[in-house]
Amino acid sequence: MWLHFEPTTRCNAWCPSCPRNKDGFGLTNFVLEDLNPNRLSEVIEEYNITQAQMCGNLGDPCAAKNIDKQLETLTKLDRLQIHTNGSLRKPEWWAELAKKFSHIQQFDVWFAIDGIGDTHSYYRQGTSYDRIIENAQTFIDAGGSAHWQFIPFAHNEHQITDCIRLSQKMGFKKFEFLRNARYHTNNFHYRTGERLDIMPWSQDKKFNRIHKTKDYVEPKNCMHLDIPSLFLSASGVISPCCYMAGTNIKTVDINAEFSNNVYRPICIKSCG
């Protein structure tokens, strides 16, 4: 059984398309909280969890104030994924992380890096490209398995080849495009409120046709649709998937919800 859980609702980034902020400028209404490690341990034991993904809807796992205690509950899993912008924590912490989980069958960290230099932080506002590269390299050098996750935009597509080459040079195990709808009409600078010109990449229409018709759903490899899995919010509530976060799974008729397409058309979300 897979467990997708949200370690925290805290984050240092101000990505314009993230539901935690108002198109990049100002926070929306939500509670800042970290998942209780005891609750995480209870869920792992109750549902016989063997594989877990640390991601969520609102926060970055590395921003959790109690992340080290959360990680202690995960050392006996067979597989673990962490999705992060990578600009938090010191390099020494990343080296220890690689060593801590070197014994499990599969441990991967997905670093969200959308360009080189300032190009990266045009969307990933509030993050430090240099710190991310330093942390990722330290993690890799310590034996960690790292994946480079890249969202293509008009402002960074000219660096795709350079990013792929850099990922190979650094020792990333995989380079993956994250093609989904992250283009809003309004995008603002997180400090000044100035409007940002964040546009789709030139190949976007070829891969993202879900907005052409209400009935068409782009195929998506969503873990909650493909495999037995649960979502655990930072508040400790178990839901069927991240799009139903906060809805207690015991109150939901999954077959009914997905058969009438209430949730399925929007289940195209990828972490990051």
N, C-alpha and C positions, 0 to 999 in steps of 0.2 A: 504493500500500500504506500502510495506517495502522499507526503504532506507538504503542501505549499503554505508557508506561514510568513506573517508579517512581523519581523522582530521589533519594529518601532514605527511611529508616525513622524519621527524626527528626520530632518535631512538638511544638508548644507547647500544643496543645489536649488536653483530657481528655473527649472525648465518650463517654458511657456505653456506647453501642452499638458503639464502635470495637474491632476485634479486638486493638489494641495494648495495651489496658488491661483491668483486671478490673472491668468494669461501671463504670468511672470512677475507681476507687480502687486504685492500684497497677498496675504494668506486668506484662504477660505475658512469656513467655520468647521473646525474639527478639534479633537482633543489630542494634545501632545502626550504620548504615553509609550511605554516600553512593555513588551510581552513578559509576563511573569515566568521565570524559568521553571518554577514548580508546575505551573499550568502546562507549559510545553512538555515537561516530563510526563505528566498525567496523560496527555493526549497520545504521546508516543507509545506509552505502555498499554493504554486502553484499546487503541486501534492497531496495535502491532505494526507500527511504522518502521519500515526498513530503509526508506529513501525520502529525502527531504530537499526542498528548495526554499532558500531564504530570499524573499523578494517583497511581495506585497503591493499595495496600491499607493501609499502615501509617503513612506519613508525609505531611507537607505539603511540596510542592515548595520553598516559600520557606524551609524550615528546613534545606535542604541547604547544607552548608558550602562546597560548590564550585558552587553554582547558576550563578554568572556564567560559569564555564568550560563548564558544560553548555549554557548558552544560546548560547555562541559556536558550537557545533556545529549549531545549528538555524536559523541565519540564511538558509540557502538553501532552506528548505522552502517549499511553496506554502501550507500551512495549519498553524496551531499553536493548541492550546488549553491553558490552564493552569487547573487547579482548585485553589483555595486558600481557607483561612479568612480570608486577607487581613490578619491582624493583625501579621504579621512584616514586617521591612524598613522603612526610613524613606521618607517621601513622595518624597524626591528620587530614590530608587531606582526607585520606581514611575513617575515621570515619564520617567526614562531608558529604562525598559523599553518604554513606549509608543513612544518615538522610535526605539528600536533595531529594532523589528519593524514599523515603519510602511510598509516597502517590500513586505512579502509580501502575497499575495492576501487572506488572511483570518487575522487574529490576534485571539483572544478570550480574556479572562480571566473565569472564573466565580468570583464571590465568594460563599461560603456565609454567608448572613446570615439567621438564624432569628428575627427579631423586632427590636424597637427598644429600645435601652437595655439594662437588666439582663435583660429577657426573652430577648434573644439568647443571653446567656452562661449561661442556666439549663441548656441542653443543651451548647452550645459552651463548656464550662468551660475556663478558662485563657486565653481570648481577650479582647481589648479592643474593645468595640463602637465606641468613639470613634476608636480607631486605624484600624479597618477602614474606617469612613466617610471618614476623612481620606485614607487611602491610595487608596481607590476613587475619590474625587473628584479627587485629584491625577492619577491615571491617566487618567481621563476627560477632564479639562481639557487634558491633554497630547496628546489625540487618540486615546487608547486605546478599544477596543471592550470594554465590560464587560457581563456578564450577572449578574443577581441571582438566586441559587439559594436557594430557601426550602423548608425541611422543616416542614410543618404539624404541630403538636402541640396538645393541649388547652390548654396554658399560653400559646400564642402565636397561636391562630387569631383572637382578637379584634383582632389587629393586622394582619391580612392586607391589608385595604384601605389602611391607613396606609402599609404597606411598599410596596405597589404605587405609591401616590402619590409617596412619597419617591423611589423608583427612577426614576420619570418626571421628577421635579424635578431630580434629580442628573444625568440624562442616560444612564442605563443603556439599552442597546439592547434588552434582553429581561428579562422577569421569569418565572421558571419554577419550578413546584412540583416537589419531589422526593418522590413518593409511594412509599415502600417500607417494609419492615418494620424499623423502628428503635425498637421498643418492647420492652424487656426487663422481666422480672419484677423484677429487681434493678437499681437505679440508685443510685449513691452520689456524694457530694460528693468531689471529688478531693483536698481537703486534710483534711477532718475525718472522712470515712467515713460521714457522716450520710446516711440514706436519702433519695432524692429522689423526688418524685411526678411521674414523666414518663409521661403517658398519651396514647393516640392522639387525634387530632382527631376531632371529631364526625362527619365524613364518611368516616372511614377505612374502614369496612366496605364502603362503596359502591365504593371503588377498589381495595382490597386483599383479595381473596377467596382468595388462594393457600393460606391455612391451613385452608380448609374441607375440602379433600380432597387426598389425596396425588397424585391423578391430574390435578388441575387446575393449569394453569400460566398465570398472568396474562401477557398479551402484554407484552413489554418490548423497547424499542429499545436492545438491547445491541450495541455495535459489533462484538464478537467473534462474534456470531451472524449479524449482518446484512451485514457487509462483510469483505473480505480484511484481516486484521489480525494483529498479534502483540503479546505482552506481554513486556516486559523488566523484570525485577526489579532492585532496588537492588544485588543481588549480581552482576548481569550475566548471569543465566540467562534464556534465551528460552523462553517457554511459549506454548501456544495462547491462553490468556486469563488474566485476573487471578485467577480461582478455582482455577487450576491452577498458580499461581505457585510457582516452584522446581522444577517438573517439566519436564525438558528436552524440548523439542518433538520431538526426534529419537526419543524413546522412547515416544511416544504415538500410538495409532491413533485419530485424531479421530473418524472415522466410527463406530467401535465405541463410543467413550466416550459420544458424544451420542445414538446410536441406542438405547442401553439406559438412557437417562435417569439416568446416574450423576451427571452435572453439570448437565444442562439445567434441572432443576427449581429449582436455586438461582441460575441465571444471570439474576437480576433486579436485580443490584446496580447502583446508580448512584454515581458518585463523590461524595464529600462526606460 
